[in-house]
Every structure is written in structure tokens, then in C-alpha cells.
Amino acid sequence: PLSSSPSGGGTAPHGGWRGFAASAASEESIPVIFVNRDGSETTVDVPLGENLLEAAHHNDIELEGACEGSLACSTCHLIVDDPEMYERIPEACEDEEDMLDLAFGLTETSRLGCQVVATTELAGLRVRLPQATRNMAVDGFVPKPH
């Protein structure tokens, strides 16, 4: 049975699960603008802590993400429109840089959507979907033995 004692499980008096603040029910988010391949723009509210690949999928934006965010492809490649905003994103790890090297239409402000996590500093971020993606698993890529 559920208990409302401090040592037990259960729910807190405000109705949320114990251990979460009442504000957790009204999850904070930031606006992110996705510029689609046709030039149209879609502004979405991205919950803090969610990556842009997840946000795109939750909002029917055509960002592929073939490897489901495991850093094994470049199909969630995005281009950050504002270089100043790009500088606010934590630096890419080596694995992300390796995958970006395979991306179609790579730019100085390219990032993988699965690696860009919504933070308050990124409110108003504007990202562009490249005109094409390169999915080697589908595009006929055959790995060569070493």
C-alpha cells in the first residue's frame, strides 16, 4: 500500500510524486524554431533536458534520427542559424564530430540534434534542417574490413 509518511512512497499533498516539487507538473520548456527544408518555420516548446531530435519527433518535424540518438549516424544533422547561439551549446564530443564529418551540407555551426539538449540559455534557438541527409545504412554504404 502507498504511504504518505516521509519514509514511504506515495504521493505528496499537492498530488505529485514524493521527491518532486509542485512545479514539476508544469514542466519548464524553451521555444525552439525549426526551419524546415521547404523554408517554413515551426516553433515548438522543448522541455528542459530534452534533446532536439526527441523534440522534432514529438512535434512531427522531419528529422530522421536513424540510429535513435546513439551517435552512429548523422541523419539528425541540424544547422544552428545564429553563430552566437551556437557558442552557447556545449562543445561537441569526438564521436559527434566524427559523425558530423559524414553529414550532408556540413557547416561551421552544424550539430547533431540528438546531442543538443534544451537549456534556458538556448531559449529562442533557431535551427535549420539541411536539404538532404546521408544515411549510409540505406544509401548503399558497405563497410570495408580493416
N, C-alpha and C positions, 0 to 999 in steps of 0.2 A: 504494500500500500504506500501511497505517496504521503509524505510527511511535510509539514510546514516548519519543522524545527530547524534551527541553523545547521545541525549536523546531518539532517536528512535531505532527501531530494525534494521533489515537489516544485510548486510554483511560488513565486514571491507575491506579496499582496497586490501588486499592480498588474498581475496577470502574466508577466514574462517569466521565463525560466530563471531559477535561482542562479545568481552569479552574473547576470546581465543587467545593465542599467535599463531603466524605463525607456530611455531614448533609443535603445537598440531596436525597438519595434518600429520607429520611424528612422530607418537606416539612412545615413547621410550619403549623398551622391554628388557628383560633379557633372556639369554639362560637357559633352564632347561632340564635336561636329565631324561627321564622316562625309567626305566629298566622294560621291560615287563615280564610277567610271564614265557615266553619261554627263557628269558635271553637276548633277543635282546634289543638294546637301541634305543630310539627315542629322538632326541634333537629338542626342539621346542622353538620358540621365544614367551615369555609370556609378554604381555603388562603390564607395571607397574600398580598396583592396581587390576589386575585380580587374582582370586584365582586359585589354581591348578586343582580343579575339572572342572571349566569352561575351562581352558586351555586344559585339557585332552579331553573334549568333542569337542572342536573346532578343535582338531588335530587327531580325530579318535583313541584315546588311550582308551583301555577297562577298564575304571574306572567307576564303576556303578553309585554311587550317587543317590540311590533310593529315598531319601527324598528331592532331589533337593537343597541341601545345607541348610536345615532348622534345622540342629543339632538333627535330630530324628532317625538317623541310623549310622552305622559305615561302610557302603559299599564303601566310598571313602577313606578308610584307606590307608595310604602310609607310607613307612619306609624311613627315611632320612638316606642315607648311611654314611655321614660324621658327627660324633658327634660334631665337631667344628662348622659345618654349622648349625646343629640342634640348637645350642645355640644362633644363630643369629635370629631365628624365635621367635616372641613374645610368651610369655607363654600361654599355653592352659587355657581356661576358665573352670569353673567347669562343665558346660554342655558338653563341648568337652571331658573332662576327663571321665565323666560318659559314654559317647558313646564309647570311646576308650576301656573301660573295657569290652565291648561286642565284640570287634574286634577279628577276627581270626588272630592268629600269632602275637599278640601284642609284641612289643619290647620297649626298653628304648628310642628309637628315633622314635616312631610311632606318627603320626599326622593325622588328617582328612584333606584331600585335600581341602575341602570347607573352611577351616579355615586358610590355608596358602596363604597369599597374596604376590604377586610378588613385591619386593622392590629391589633397587640397591644392597643392602647388600647380597641378595640371588643369585646374578648372578653366574651361574655355578652349582646351586643346583642339586644334583643327588638323585632321589627318586625311590624306588623300589615298585612295586605292589606286595602285598602278594600273595601267591599261591592260596588263596581262600578268599571269603568274607562270612560274615554271615548276611543274610538278613532275619530277623525274620518274617517279614510280608509274605515272600514267603516260608520260611523254616519250616512252621508249628507252629510257636510260637503262643501260645494262652495266652493273659494276664490274670492273676488271680485277682479277686476282692480283694481289701484291707480289 
